[in-house]
């Protein structure tokens, strides 16, 4: 793996020693005199956010909030796409745009998106050692962010899996790329391999549930969503999707519990309006009273 000295990082990313030190003190990047390509990509994203007038403290709060909201997400800057939302940070993940501090999903208007990192590799002129799975995985994430390099992202993740067949995150990302292409068989294959590699990866169970639901296997999808919720009880998206699935098989009372759980986790986002309407409809249809704690 190619390593970069501190002076190399400052030169490549065109930042000052003072800037780097301030980000280290804020806990946004690890202090070091020796950096990997992965580290360069992390620092670049912090630099781009700060250039958009987002304060380091807000960036740190956004990262911590995103980690709490999305099961299995260790590094939001590298596992999701970052955007500015006023003076805050929003992340695109699983096809949704979320502002994690407020815990709100956002409408995604193409003209208003502010993509911070489209081609991070171009910022690093030194050839990356592509024999390393971790660096290849990081490259795959960068390629995945640009719609024009999706095929390259797929090829990169496949190379990761040749080096490390049990790389759960690569299986998940590759599965999602196939899912977005409506190649559900390949998506399912990779999600199942991710689960085999890491059975406690809630995101893998959630994604598999989406494939099962999309292909008409609703009862199996419900089981899979519930597994994700056993691993991550505050997984809002899983509550939302399993509620929809219960509605499909005409189990409104079971759906109700998950609509209410979703609202406890996200009471203000655009999907909350639909969830709230479903709660009212089910309560009226079933002749039930509002369950304490529901909204």
N, C-alpha and C positions, 0 to 999 in steps of 0.2 A: 504494500500500500504506500503510495507516495505521501510524504509528509511535507508540511509547509512550516517554515520558521515564522515567528511573530512579525518580522519585518516583511516577509513575503505576503502575509495576510493583509497587512496595512497597505502594501503597494497594490496588490491585486484588486482589493475592494475600495481603494482610494478613501480610506478613513484615517483619522488621526489617533495617536496613542491615547489621547485624553478621551476620545469617544469610546474606544475599546475598553478602557479602564472603567468608565462610567457604566457601561453595560455589564461588565463583570461584577461591579459592586451591586448593581440592581438584580443580579441573579439571572440575567437573560442568557449569558454565555459563560462557559467555564473558563477560568483563568488558566493560561498555559503558555508555554513557549514553543509548543510543537502541535500542529494542527493537521487533521485529516481533511479530505474533501468534504466529508459530512459536516465538519466544524465550519468550514468556509461557507457552505450553503446556509447553515444556521445563522451565522453572523451577517451574511448578506440580507437575509430576510428581516433581521432586526434593524439593520441599517435602513432598508427601504421603508419600514414602518415609521421609524423616527423621522425620516425625510418627509413623511406625510403629516407631521406634527402630532404624532401619537406619543404620549409621554411614556418613558420606560416603566414607570409604576403601573400604568394602565395595561401595557403589553403583558407584564408579569401577571396581573390579575386576570387578564383574558386567557392566558395559557393555563393558569390554575383552574379557572372555571370550566374551560373546555375539557380538561383532563377528568374533571368530576362528572361532566355530563355525558361523555362518550366512553363507554367501556373499552378497554384495551388501547386507548390512545395515550401514549407516553410522551410524544413530542408533536404537538399540534402544528408547529411551524413546518414540519417535514411530512406529516401524515395528512394534512389538509391544506387547502389553498387559502391564503390570507388576503383579506380585502380591508380597506379602510371604511369605517362607518362613522362619519363625523370625526371625532377625535378618539374613537374607539376602534377595536379590531373585530371584524367578522370573519368567519371561516366557512368555506364551502366544504361540506362533507356529506357523502351519500346522496348527492343531488340536491341538498338543501343548504340554504344560507342561514347561518345562526350567529347571533350576537350573544356570546356566552355570559358576559357579566349580567346582562338583563335577563338571560335565559329565554330570549325571544327568537323565533324564526322570523325571517324577513322575506318580503316579496323581492323577487329577483328580476329587476328591470335591467335589460342588457346595456342600455345606454348609461346606467349609473354605476356599473361595476368598475372597480378600480383594482385591477390585477396587479399584484406587487412584484411577482417573480414569474416571468414567462420562460426565459431561457437562461437559467443560472449557470449552465455549463459554459456559456460563452464568456462569462466573467473570469474563467479560470483557464489561461492559455496552456498551462502545463498538462501534459497527457496524464490521464487518470489510469491507474492500474486496474484494468477491468477484470482481473482474475479474482478480485475480492468481492464476495457476495454483498457485503454491507454497502460498499460504494456503488455497486451496480443497482442495488435497491434504491439508493438515494437518487441515482440518475433516472431510474424508472419513474419515480415520483415527479421529478422535474419535467420529464417528457410528457407525463400524463396530464399536466396542467394545461398544455397547449393542444387544442383540438386537432391541429395539423400534424401532431407527432404521436397520435394514439397508437398507430401500428408499430412505431419504434418502441413505445412504452411496453407493448405486449411482448415484443422480441426481447427487450431488456429483462423483464420479469421472468421470461422463460429461461434466460441465461442464468439468472439468480437461482432458479430451481434446479438447474443442472448441477450447480455448485453445491446447493443446499436444498435437497428435496423436501425437507421438513420446515422450510421457512414459511411459517403460517401467514405472516403479513403479506408476503409476495403472492401466496395463493389467493388471499382475499382481494388484493388489488387487481390481480389478473382476472379473478372471477367477476369482479365488478365491471371491468372493461368489456368482457364477453357479455355480461348481462345487459349493458347499455347498447350492445349490438344485437340484442335479442337472441343471442346464441345461448339459450338457457341450459342446454345439456352440458356445454363446456363450463359455464358458470357454476352449475351444481357440482360438477366434478372437482373444481378447485375449492369451493367452499367446504365440501366434505373432506378434502385432504387437509384443509386448514384445521378443521375440527379434530381430525385424527392426530395432527401434529400437536395441537394444544386444545384439549377438550374444554378448558375453562375460558376460552376466548369467546366472550358473549357476542361480539360483533359477527363472528363467523356463523353462529347459530341464527342470528337475526337475518343475515344475508341469505342463508340457506332457506329460511322461512319465506323470504320474498320470492325466491325462485319457485318453491313449492306452491305458494299461493298463485303466482303468475301462471303456472302450468296446470291449475285446476285441482291440485292436491291440498285442498283447504284444511282437512282434518289433520294431515301431517304437518302443515304449516303451523297450525295452532300449537301442536306439541313442541315444535321447534322454537316458536316465539316464547313459549312458556319456559323452555330451557334457558333461553337468553335472560329471561326475567328472574329465574332462580339464581343465576350467576350475577345479575346486575339489576336489583329490584327498582332502581330509579332510572332505568333505561326508558325514557319517555317515548321514543319512536317505537319501541317494541310494544308498549302498552297501546299505542294508537293503532298499530297494524293488527295486533291480535284482536282488538275490539272490532275492527272492520271485518276480520275473518269470522268472528262469532256472529256478526250480523248476517254474513253470507249464509251461514248454516242455521239461521233463525234461532239463535240462542241469545236473545236480547238481555236477559238478566246477567249473563256472564259478560256480555259486552259492556254493560253498564258499569261494572266494577272497574274495568280498564279505562273507560272514558273518564271516570272520576279520578282515577290514578293519574291519567295523563294531565288532567286539569290542575291537579295539585303540583305537578312538575312544570307545567307551561300554561299559565292562565291568561296570557296576553297575546300570544302569537296568532298568526292568521289561521292555523289549524285548530286553535283553541275555540274559535267561534263554531266550527263544525262540531267539535266534541261537545260543547255546551248545548248545542241544538239537539244532538243525539240523546244527551242525558234527559232533557226536557221531554222529548218525544217518547222515550222508553218509560219514563215515570208516568206520563199520562196514559200511555197505552196499557201498561201493566197495573195501573192503579196503585202505584207505590208512592211512598213518601221519600223525600230526599234523605239519602243516607248521610249520617253525621260525618263531616269532613269532606263531603262532596261539594262540587261547585256548580 
